[in-house]
Amino acid sequence: MITYTISMPEPHTHLFHVEVAVDAVSSPALDLVLPAWTPGSYMIREYARHVQEFVALGPDGLALPWRKTAKDTWQVEAGAGGQVLVRYKVYANELTVRTSHLDISHGYFNPSTLCMYVPGRTEERLAVHVDVPEGWRVSTALESGAGGWGLGVGGRASFVVQDYDELVDSPFECGTQRVLTFTVDEVPHEIVIWGRGNEDEARLIADTQRIVEVQRDMFDGLPYPHYSFILHLTDGRGGGLEHRNSVTNMVDRWIFRPERSYERYLSLTSHELFHVWNVKRLRPASLGPFDYRSENYTRLLWFVEGVTSYYDELLLVRAGLMQSGRFLEKLSDEILLLQGQPGRHVQSLEESSFDAWVKFYRPDENTANSSTSYYLKGSLVCLLLDMEIRRRSGGERSLDDVVRELYGRYPISGPGIPEQGGVLAAIEAVAGTHGGAFSDFFARYIAGTDDLDYATALATAGLELRWGHRQPGGDGVAPAWLGLKLKRQGERTLVASVRTDGPAYAAGVYAEDELLALDGSRVDEDKLNARLAERAPGDVVRLSLFRGDALIELSVTLAEAPYDSLRIAPAAAIDATQRRIYRDWLGEG
């Protein structure tokens, strides 16, 4: 057996102390490897850079020689074999959902950042001991060695782990956290809260429970024996990371009021819980078993995250936690956001999924021009897919049925969804091919970069799109547009980004240029917008810019601004089928 002991005797140092005891060592050389990434967050993060003070001991307690053989690998000369004990410390001062953080207020850790594994022995049962300071408790979704789960107040908490994958998929919160509890279908749930804000505990329990219930209804049951919502209340940070029987959500401590702010918390909670089914159990074949040392490529992140993003707020409506009008308003905002990104014509959803490792987590000034988000566009493609299935079936089938079909076809114990054709086959099994194969849909919107046909999709539910401008130009025409975004840097006004489909790009404006003047008059962002409001599309203006130390003068022919306002509203004439589809879609029937 391999036994991990994690302690935090001096929290103020940000150093976790880790011991790994490896029994039955049969080779003269023992390799120990620390993962380079955390599943669910698709970027190589090189956790080995935080390891320090590594030592190795034999069964007699004497030091064993060791050396680094790779950036993430420590090789110990085990000699005659038997047991090897290694000790090391890990610096943890990065507060995110995917990393680890230790200070005087708590210790939070993702085991992928602390726990080295032995290649070839990742399927063995493990023992995990967590030693915490007096007055602290341990919360995790792992089964406790003493029975129950997430136990331990002060001293040592011990856990039984089926294999290394389960360990990595089980974050720990250690400290004086509050624990709120509720049950759904006799399955225990807990909300583990570090920090304080303007939360209403009773409402938090009730609304989280309702989210669990509506997702249970969609999948006809809960797949876990218990579930932990680890909730970090912070100052401005945010994010969520799904796990098999738990989640870590990080939000601003004041997010719970007003209602428009609180709905962001509900959306995040709904999104991450949906991953219990979509990716933690139903998963692409490429995402498990994991290679923790390098990238695990898939072209299906548009399904993993797009489907989940589509349902996160849709299920809030069905749960009665968001009004349908507000849902349509937010859907309008998502459409506008995607339409404002030229990269939707450059990178397909499949390419976006595959390139997540090098692009999604590293945005820059050209991201909107060259990339598309598998979250955002993936969600909107799922809207189109859902409506197309409903249209072809006369409202009898939906994307709900496809997700359930896939969930049944590819159980957690199986190989996962095939990269090629797996999702398409399930769609056609549910919806049939009457009206044409769905392969054309995939070619245009998932493998290709065609603009999405929102109007046809939403007409299926009796809705229409009303496009416009927030501030129309003179005589109701489109306002003049430069096609750039600005940012402040001290007293300077800099170009943050330039759209490749706009006039500023055509004229040669660069990101990081310092904007000085328009037609000889000094401007900042507010003054620029005011001056542009006086111009019309087709007018030629002169921009004065600093590029480094060089003064640049450019003539720009203003274009018509793209739409920046959209309202999704009921069509004038709606038939019975459209009305039924609308009600079934939003759960109003």
N, C-alpha and C positions, 0 to 999 in steps of 0.2 A: 504494500500500500504506500501511497504518497500522502504525506501529512503536511499541511500548511499551517503555520502559526503566525498570525499578524497582530502586532501590538503597536501601541502609540504612547510610549511612556513619557514623551516630552512633546505634547502637541504644538507648543509654540515654535518648535524648530521646523515644522512642516515635514518631518521625516517619519514615514512608516517603517517599522522594523519587521522584516520578513524572515521566517525560517522555513526551509523546505527540507523535509526528511524523506529520503528516497530509500525504501527497503528493496531487498532482492536485486541488488545491482550485480549483473552478471558479466558486464564488459569492463575491461581495464580502463576505458575512457567513458565518462558519463557527460553527455551534453545536456545543458539546460538552456531553454530559449524563452525570451520574453516577447510577447506579441508586439507587432508594429502598428496595430489598429484595433478599433473596437467595432464589432459587428453592429450594423445599423448606421454607422457613420463612415462613409466610404472614402477615406483618405488615409494614406500612410502617415503616421504621426510620430514614429520612432520613440516609443516609450523607453527604450533602453538608455536613452540619453540621461535619464533621471536616476539611474542606478549608481550607487556608490558603496564603498567599504565592503566589497564582496570577500567572503572567506569560505573555505570548505574544510570540513572535519571528517575524519574516519570514525569507525565504531569505537576506537580507543580514545577518541577525543583529541587526537593529534591532527595538526594541520595537514591538508593534502595539497599538492601542487595543482595549479589551474592556470589557464590562459584563455584569452579571448580568441576565438577562431573566426568570428564574424561580428558585425556591429551589434547583433542581438543574441549572440551565443557565447556561453561560458562553458569551457570543457575542463572537467575535473579528472585528474589521474586517480582513479578509484582503487588501483592496486589489486589486492586480492578479492575485492568486491565486498558484499555484505551491505551495510548501510552507509549512506553518505548524507551528511547534514551540511547544508549551505545556509549562510546568513548574509544578508545584505540590507541596505536601507534604500528607500525610494523617496526622493523629494517630491512633495505633492502640494503645490500652491497654485493650481490652475482650476478655478471654479467653473466647470462646465458639466453638462450631463454625461459627457463621454470620457472625462478624465477623472482625476482624484484630487481631493482637497482636504487638508488637515490643518486646523488651527485650534485655538483654545476653546472655540465654541462647538466644534464637531469634527468628526472624521468621516468623510464620504469617500468610498473607493469603488471603482470598477475593477474587478479582479484581473482583467486583461492588462492593466497598467502596473500591477504589483506581482502577480503570480507566474513565475516561470514554469514551463512544462517540460517534460522529458519526451522527446520524439519517440514515437512507437508505443507510448504508454498513456496516450490521452483518453483511451476508452476504459481505463481502470476506475474503480471506485476510489473516492478520495475522502480524507478527513480534513476538516477545517476548524481551527480554533481561532477565536478573535478575543484578544485581551484588551479591555478598555479601562480607562481611569475610573476611580471610585465615583459613583453617582451617575455614570453613563450607562446607557442601554444599547442593545444592538437590534436593528431592524433589517430584515432581509426576507426574501421569499423562499429561501432554502429551508429544508426540513431540519429541525433541531435534533441533535443527538439525544436530547432528553425527552423527545416527543413534542409535537406541535411545530410551530414555525415562528421565525423571527423573535426568539426568546433571548433572555439574558439581561440582567440589570446589574452592572458592576462586575468586576472580576472577569471570568471567562465565559464565553458562549461558544458552544461546539455544534458542528453541523455535519451531516452526512450528505455526500454529493455523489451522484451516479457516475459522472465522468467530467472531464475538463471542460467540455462544451457547456454543461450545466453550470459549472462554477463561473465561467466567463459571462454567462447570461444572467447573473444574479448580483446586482449591486448591493452594497451595504451602506446603511446610514447608522452612525454611532454618535451618541451624544445624549442630550436631554430633550430630544424631540418629542413633540406631542403626537399621540396616536389616537385617531378617531376610527371607529369601527362601524360596520353595517354588514348585513348579510343579504344575499339574493339567492333564492332557491337553496337555502341552507349552506351556501358557499360563503365562507368568511372573507371579508375585504377589509383592508385598513388603509387609512390616509395618514402617512407619516410626514409630519411637518417640521421642517427646520426654518426658524425665523418667524417673525410676526409682521403683520400688516393690517389691512382693513377687512380681513376675511370675516364672514359670518359662519361659524362652525356648523350650526344647524343647517343652514342653506347649502353649505359645501357638501355635507353628507347627503342631503336629499337630492341635490342635482346630480352628484356623481353617481348615486344609486340609480337614478332615472336613466342616465347614460348607459350604465351596465345593463339595465333591463331592456332597453330598446335594441341594443346590439345582441343580447341574448335571443330576443325574439327573431331577429333576422337570421340567426344561425341555428335556432331551435335548441339552445342549450349553452352552457358554459363549459369550456374545455379544460379548465384548470381546477385544482383542489382548493386553492386560496389565491388571493391576489393582493399585491401591495402597490399603492400609489405613493411613491416618494416625491414629496413636494418641497422644493427649495424656494423660499421667499427672499428675494435679493433686491439689489438696487439697480434696476435697469437691465439686468441680464435676462436671457430667455432661451428656451429650447426644450426639446423633449427627446427621449431615447427609449425605444421599446425593448422589452425583454419578455421571456417566455411566460413568466408568472408575475411580472412586476413592470413598473415604468418609473423613470425619473423625469419629472417635469420641473422646469425652472422658470419662474415668472417674476415680474416686478412685484414687490410686496404690496403695492397700492392698486393692483390690477382689478380688485374685486368690486370697485365702484368707480364711476357710474356704470350703467348697464352696458353701454357700448364697449367699455373696457372689460367688463366681466365676461362678455361673450367670447373674448379672445382666450380666456382661461378655459371656458367650456369647449371651444373648438379644439384647443390643444389636447385637452383630456380625451375628447371623443376620438381625435386622430390617433393618439398613441394607443388607446385601448383597442381600436379596430385592428391594429397590428398584431394583437393576440392571435387573430385568425389569419390575417393577410401578411405573411412573411415569417412569423414565428412558428406557424404550423403549415399553412399553405405557402410554399416558397418556390422560387426558381431553382432548377436543378443545380445551377452554378453557385448558389448560396448555401452550401452545406454538403458534407462536412467542410468546415472552413480551413483554409490555409491562413494561419495567423501571421505569417511572415511577409506576405506580399499581397498584391491586388487580387481580388476574386471578381472576375469580370462577368457581367450579365447585360443583356440588351432588354431586360424586363423591369428595370426600375420604374419605367413609366407605369407599369401595372402595380408594382409594389407600393409606390408612393402616389401615383395618380389615382388609382381606385380608392385608396385610403383618404386622399384629399377630397375626392368627390363626395364620399360618404360622411366625412366628419361633421359638416354642418347640415347636410341633408338629414342625417339622423337626429340632429338637435331639433329640427322642425318636427320630425315624426315623434320625438319625445315630448313635444310641447315646451321646449326650452328656447325656441327662437320662432318668431312670427314669420309666416311665409313671405310677407312683403319685405321684411328685412333680409331674408335669404336671397330673394331675387335682386335686391339692391346690391348685396355683396357679390352675387354672380355677375352683375353688370360691371362691377369694379374689376373683377378678374379678367373679364373679356377685354376691357379697356387696357388693362396692364399688358396682356399678351399682344394686343394689336399695336401697342406702342414700342414693340421690340423687333427691330429688323432681323434679329437673329432667328426668328421663327421661320424665315425663308432660307436660312443657311444650314441649320443643324436639325436633323430629324430627331424624333423621340428615341428611336433606337440608338442613334449616335450619342445623344445626350446621356442615356443610361450607361452606355459603355464608357464614356469619357468622364463620368462622375469623379473618378479618382484624381483627375488632373485639372478639372474645370470647375465643378459645382462649388467646391469649398474654397476656391481661389478666384473670386470675382475681381475684375479690374475695370478700367474705363471703357474697354471694348466688349465687355461681356454681353451687353444688350444687343450689340451688333452682330455677334458671332455665335451666340449660344441660345438655347431654349431650355427652360426648366422642366424637368420631368415631373415635378410637383404641379406647377401651374398648367402647362399645356396638357400634361397627363390627365389632370382633373377635367379639363374642358373636353378633351377627346372622349373621356368616359361619359360625359354628359351627352355628346353626340351619339355615342354607341348605345347608351341606355334608351335614348329617344328613338333610335332606328329600330332597336329590338321591339320596343313598345308599338311603333308604327306598323311594322310588318306583322305583328301578332294581334293587332287590333286591341292592344292593351292587356293581352293575356299573359305575356312573358316580359321580363325586364332584365337589366343587368344584375339585379339581386339574384335571379335564378342562375345566371352564369357564374357568379362568385360561389354560390352554393354548389353548383355542379363541379367546379374546379376543386373546391374544398373536399368533396366526396371522392373525386378521382385521384387526388394526390395527397394521401394522408401523410402525417408527420414522419411516419416510419418508412415512407417510400422515397423514391429518388427525386421527387419534385417535378415542377412544371418543365417540360422540354423547352429549350430555348427557341426552337423553330416549330411553329405550328401548334403548340400546346394550348394557348389561349384561344386561337382561331378555331380550333376543333371544338372546344367547349361552347363557344358562341354559336357555332352552326348546329351543334347538337341541341341547343336550347331553342334557337330561333329558326332553324332550318335555313334553306337557301332559296326559298320562294321569294322572288323579287331580286335575285342575284346573289352571288357568293359574297361573303364579307371580305374576301381577299382583296377586292378593289378598295374597300374602306381602309384596310391595313396599308396597302400600297400608297395611298394618298396621304393619310394622316399620321401614320406611325413610322413606316419606313421612308415616307416622303415628307415634303414640306409644303403641301398645299394649304392655303388658308382654310380655316374651319368654317363650315356652313352653319352658323348659329341660327339663322333665320328659319331654315327648313327644319332643323332639329326642334326648336322651341315651338314652332307651329303645330307640332304633334300634340303638344299639351295646350293648344289654344292661346299661345303667347306670341307677341310680336316685339321687335326691337325698334326703339325710337332713338335714333342717333342725333347728336347735336353738338353745339359748342357752349361752354359755360359763359363765355363772353364773346358773342358774335361781333363781327366787324360791322362797318357801316352798311346800311341798307340790308342788314340781315345776312350778308355774305360771310364766308369764312374769314377769320382774322388772319393777319400776316404772321409768318412763322419763320424763325431762324433754324430751329432743329438742334438746339444745344441745351445743356444744363449747366448751371453755375454753382459755385461754392465760395464761401468766405474763408480767407486765411489771414487772420489779423485784420489789417486795413485793406487788404487786397481782395479783388474779385477775380477768381480764376474760373476757367472753363473746366467743369468736372468731366463732361463727356459730350461727344458729338455724334448725332445719329447719322448713319451712312445714307439714309434716304432723305436727308434734309439739305437745305441750301448752304448752311454753314460748312458742311462737309465738302460740298462741291466747290466752295470758294477757297478751301484750304485752311480752315480753322482747325487747330489742334487742341486736344485735351492738355491741360496745364498752361495754356496761354493765359496771360493776365489781360483781362478786358479793361481798357482805359476809357474809350469814348465811342459814341455813335454819331456820325456826321459832325465831328469836331466838338461835341459836348460831352463832358465827363459823365459816365453812368456807372451805377452799381446795378444789382439785380432788379431792384424796385424801379429805378429810373429807366432801365432798359425796357422793362415790360410796359411802362407808361408810354415811352416813345414809340414802341412797336404798335401799341393800340391806336396811334395816330396815323399809321401807315396802312397800306393795302397790299395784298398779294400782287407781285409784279414790280413793286417799287424797288429801286436800287439804293442800298445804304452803304456807308463806308464805316468799317470797323477799324479802330486803332487798338493795337495789342502789343504787349511785350512778350517776346518769345526768348526766354533767357534775358540777355541784356540788349537784344536787338528790337528796335521798334518796327512793327509790321503794320502796313495799311492794306486792307482787303476790301474789295467791292463785293457785296452780296445781293443777289436778286431774291427778294423775299418770296416765299411760297405760301400756298394756302395751308393753314394749320389743319392737321388731321383731327378727327372728332375726339373730343375729350369729355363728352357727356353721353351717357347711355341709360335708357330706362327700359326695363322689360315689363310689359303691361299686357293685360288681356286683349285679345283681338276683338274687333267689332262684332264678328259673327263666330260663334263657337258651337260645334255640333255635340251630340251626346257622347260620342267616343272621345273627343278631345277633353270634354269635361271630366269623364271618368278617368282618363289617363292622368290628368292634372291632379285629381284627388288621390289617386293611388300612388302617384309619384311622391307627393308631399305628405302622405298619410292622413289626409283629411276625410277620407271616406269611411 
